[in-house]
Amino acid sequence: EEYSLFYDMRDALSPSYSLVSFTGTLLYDPSVVEYVSATLNPAFVGQINQSPGQIIFNGANANGSGGLVEILEVTFNGVGNVGDTTLLNLDYSAMAAVGTFENLLPCLNAPLDKLVEIVPGCRLGDVNGDGLCNSTDI
């Protein structure tokens, strides 16, 4: 499961039209999903600190980044049982605009959390997803 975090600066007005820095935390249930890796947008310099159930990240770009900005991409493996769920709970504690350093946290209006459910995998060769590998898999 890959989870990408974005921030949309496309409707921001000048001079606060670019994201200059951010700090956030992503919480999850380590009995349901296992952290594999996280990659920060290469336009930002920052840190990613991970411990079971929690990823803390930050980044800064002196020139700012506008448009639809990908902040972080996280990869998890499912380790729970089929049907188990966990909420990927995202919370930003700081977010600023370039030049003005205006606080962008009040501008967050999209849901930041995502529900993840462990679903059964398919069998190799099971094209139609019926759980069998047979002549109907064409």
Helices and strands as residue ranges (DSSP letters): E 2-8, E 19-27, E 33-40, E 45-51, E 54-65, E 68-78, E 85-97, G 105-107, E 114-117
